[in-house]
Amino acid sequence: MLKVGLTGGIGAGKSEVSRLLVAHGAVLIDADRIAREVVAPGTPGLVAVVDAFGEEVLAADGGLDRPKLGSIVFADPQKLAVLNSVVHPLVGARSRALEDAAPEDAVVVHDVPLLAENGLAALYDLVIVVDARPETQLDRLVRLRGMTEEDARARMAAQASRDKRLAIADIVIDNDVPLETLERRVRDVWADLVRRARHPQEQRPKQRPE
């Protein structure tokens, strides 16, 4: 099994890269998806979040009002740390269970938005960083996700710096490119991952696709 950590700043296109890797055969463990599951209605995780932030973070249907919670925590690093202390242990436990269930010869891709922030690089055989210029990230968040510029900048600022993410990368996928180019780059990266999975004794030097 080859354990890959996949990360990137918000709006960099990490989800598209993970989708392409799954299409090639990767086993995906999506930390964001798991984070939603562990705070679903009726879970101990949701109870803990409400205890920490109050019932104002609940939607009318009793589920978590994620936009409301986001507006609270992404503007306040201390509150964000509180949320992470509740959610991250639950996500970690579920991720480990899914990894244990994967085939022995799988390429397991852990899609982890806060990999750099939480110092998790050592947990993986290698780390892939999906990179884009901050201007590209901001444009995608405002134009494609409908965020206000203020909210988008706050969310970007709450994450690790671009330099910090690149410093932990074994492979960097530049996503300031058209989709066709991205697809070609991901195909090349996948071929490399398969090779590494078959030859685990090989060293894993830092690489940056051209």
C-alpha positions as CSV (number, residue, x, y, z in Angstrom):
1,M,0.0,0.0,0.0
2,L,1.2,3.5,-0.9
3,K,-0.2,6.2,1.4
4,V,-0.4,9.6,-0.2
5,G,-1.3,12.8,1.4
6,L,-3.1,15.2,-1.0
7,T,-3.5,18.9,0.0
8,G,-3.8,22.4,-1.4
9,G,-5.1,25.8,-0.5
10,I,-8.8,26.5,-0.8
11,G,-9.8,27.1,-4.4
12,A,-6.6,25.5,-5.7
13,G,-8.4,22.6,-7.3
14,K,-7.6,19.8,-5.0
15,S,-11.0,18.2,-5.3
16,E,-10.6,18.0,-9.1
17,V,-7.3,16.3,-8.7
18,S,-8.7,13.8,-6.2
19,R,-11.5,13.1,-8.7
20,L,-9.0,12.4,-11.5
21,L,-6.9,10.2,-9.2
22,V,-10.0,8.1,-8.3
23,A,-10.8,7.7,-12.0
24,H,-7.4,6.2,-12.4
25,G,-7.9,3.8,-9.6
26,A,-6.9,5.5,-6.3
27,V,-8.7,4.7,-3.1
28,L,-9.8,8.1,-1.8
29,I,-10.2,9.0,1.9
30,D,-11.7,12.5,1.9
31,A,-11.2,14.3,5.2
32,D,-13.8,16.9,4.3
33,R,-16.5,14.4,3.6
34,I,-15.6,12.5,6.8
35,A,-15.7,15.8,8.7
36,R,-19.3,16.3,7.5
37,E,-20.2,12.7,8.5
38,V,-18.9,13.0,12.1
39,V,-21.0,16.1,12.8
40,A,-24.2,14.8,11.1
41,P,-27.4,15.0,13.1
42,G,-27.5,12.5,15.9
43,T,-23.7,12.2,16.2
44,P,-21.7,12.9,19.3
45,G,-19.6,15.2,17.1
46,L,-22.5,17.5,16.5
47,V,-23.4,17.6,20.2
48,A,-19.8,18.6,20.9
49,V,-19.8,21.4,18.3
50,V,-23.1,22.8,19.7
51,D,-21.7,22.6,23.3
52,A,-18.7,24.6,22.0
53,F,-20.4,27.2,19.9
54,G,-24.1,27.3,20.9
55,E,-27.3,26.4,19.2
56,E,-26.9,29.3,16.8
57,V,-24.8,27.0,14.6
58,L,-27.7,24.7,14.0
59,A,-29.9,25.0,10.9
60,A,-33.7,24.8,11.0
61,D,-33.6,21.0,10.2
62,G,-31.3,20.3,13.2
63,G,-28.2,19.8,11.2
64,L,-25.1,21.9,11.3
65,D,-25.3,25.3,9.6
66,R,-21.9,25.1,8.0
67,P,-21.9,28.7,6.5
68,K,-22.8,30.1,9.9
69,L,-20.1,28.1,11.7
70,G,-17.6,29.0,9.0
71,S,-18.3,32.7,9.5
72,I,-17.5,32.3,13.2
73,V,-14.4,30.2,13.1
74,F,-12.6,31.5,10.0
75,A,-12.4,35.0,11.4
76,D,-11.1,33.9,14.8
77,P,-8.0,31.6,15.1
78,Q,-8.9,30.6,18.6
79,K,-12.4,29.5,17.7
80,L,-11.0,27.6,14.7
81,A,-8.7,25.8,17.1
82,V,-11.6,24.8,19.3
83,L,-13.5,23.4,16.3
84,N,-10.4,21.5,15.1
85,S,-10.0,20.0,18.6
86,V,-13.5,18.6,18.4
87,V,-13.5,17.4,14.8
88,H,-10.0,16.3,14.0
89,P,-9.8,13.3,16.4
90,L,-13.1,12.0,15.0
91,V,-11.9,12.4,11.4
92,G,-8.6,10.7,12.2
93,A,-10.2,7.6,13.7
94,R,-12.6,7.2,10.8
95,S,-9.8,7.7,8.2
96,R,-7.7,5.0,9.9
97,A,-10.6,2.6,9.7
98,L,-11.1,3.2,6.0
99,E,-7.4,2.9,5.3
100,D,-7.3,-0.5,7.1
101,A,-10.1,-1.7,4.9
102,A,-8.3,-0.9,1.6
103,P,-6.5,-3.6,-0.4
104,E,-2.9,-4.3,0.4
105,D,-1.7,-3.1,-3.0
106,A,-3.8,0.0,-3.2
107,V,-2.7,3.6,-3.7
108,V,-4.6,5.3,-0.9
109,V,-5.0,9.0,-1.3
110,H,-5.9,11.0,1.8
111,D,-7.5,14.3,0.7
112,V,-6.5,16.5,3.7
113,P,-7.1,20.3,3.4
114,L,-5.2,21.1,6.6
115,L,-2.3,18.7,6.2
116,A,0.3,21.4,6.4
117,E,-1.4,23.3,9.2
118,N,-1.6,20.2,11.4
119,G,1.9,18.9,10.6
120,L,0.7,15.6,9.2
121,A,3.2,15.1,6.4
122,A,5.1,12.4,8.2
123,L,1.9,10.2,8.2
124,Y,2.2,9.6,4.5
125,D,4.7,7.9,2.2
126,L,4.6,11.1,0.1
127,V,2.7,14.4,-0.1
128,I,1.1,15.9,-3.2
129,V,0.3,19.6,-3.1
130,V,-2.1,21.1,-5.6
131,D,-0.8,24.6,-6.2
132,A,-2.4,27.8,-7.7
133,R,-1.6,31.5,-7.4
134,P,-3.5,33.3,-4.7
135,E,-5.2,35.4,-7.4
136,T,-6.5,32.3,-9.0
137,Q,-7.8,30.9,-5.7
138,L,-9.6,34.2,-4.9
139,D,-11.2,34.3,-8.3
140,R,-12.4,30.7,-8.1
141,L,-13.9,31.3,-4.6
142,V,-15.7,34.4,-5.6
143,R,-16.8,33.5,-9.1
144,L,-17.4,29.8,-8.8
145,R,-18.4,29.3,-5.1
146,G,-20.2,32.6,-4.6
147,M,-18.2,33.8,-1.6
148,T,-17.8,37.4,-0.9
149,E,-14.2,38.6,-1.4
150,E,-13.9,39.3,2.4
151,D,-15.0,35.8,3.3
152,A,-12.7,34.3,0.7
153,R,-9.7,36.2,1.9
154,A,-10.5,35.2,5.5
155,R,-10.6,31.5,4.6
156,M,-7.4,31.7,2.6
157,A,-5.7,33.6,5.5
158,A,-6.8,30.9,8.0
159,Q,-4.8,28.3,6.1
160,A,-1.1,27.6,5.9
161,S,0.8,29.9,3.6
162,R,1.6,28.8,0.1
163,D,5.3,28.5,1.0
164,K,4.5,26.3,3.9
165,R,2.5,23.9,1.8
166,L,5.1,23.7,-0.9
167,A,7.8,23.0,1.7
168,I,6.2,19.7,2.6
169,A,5.5,18.6,-1.0
170,D,7.1,15.6,-2.7
171,I,5.1,16.3,-5.8
172,V,3.6,19.6,-6.8
173,I,0.7,19.8,-9.3
174,D,0.4,23.3,-10.8
175,N,-3.3,24.0,-11.3
176,D,-3.0,27.4,-13.0
177,V,-3.7,25.6,-16.2
178,P,-6.6,24.5,-18.4
179,L,-8.4,21.3,-17.4
180,E,-6.9,19.3,-20.3
181,T,-3.4,20.1,-19.1
182,L,-4.3,19.2,-15.5
183,E,-5.7,15.9,-16.7
184,R,-2.4,15.1,-18.4
185,R,-0.4,16.1,-15.4
186,V,-2.5,13.9,-13.1
187,R,-2.2,11.0,-15.5
188,D,1.6,11.3,-15.3
189,V,1.5,11.6,-11.5
190,W,-0.7,8.5,-11.3
191,A,1.8,6.5,-13.3
192,D,4.5,7.6,-10.9
193,L,2.4,6.6,-7.9
194,V,1.8,3.1,-9.3
195,R,5.5,2.7,-9.9
196,R,6.3,3.8,-6.3
197,A,3.6,1.4,-4.9
198,R,5.2,-1.5,-6.8
199,H,8.7,-0.6,-5.7
200,P,8.4,0.7,-2.1
201,Q,12.1,0.4,-1.5
202,E,12.8,3.3,-3.9
203,Q,13.6,6.7,-2.5
204,R,11.0,9.4,-3.0
205,P,12.8,12.5,-4.1
206,K,11.1,15.9,-4.3
207,Q,9.4,16.3,-7.7
208,R,7.7,19.1,-9.4
209,P,5.8,18.2,-12.7
210,E,6.8,20.5,-15.5
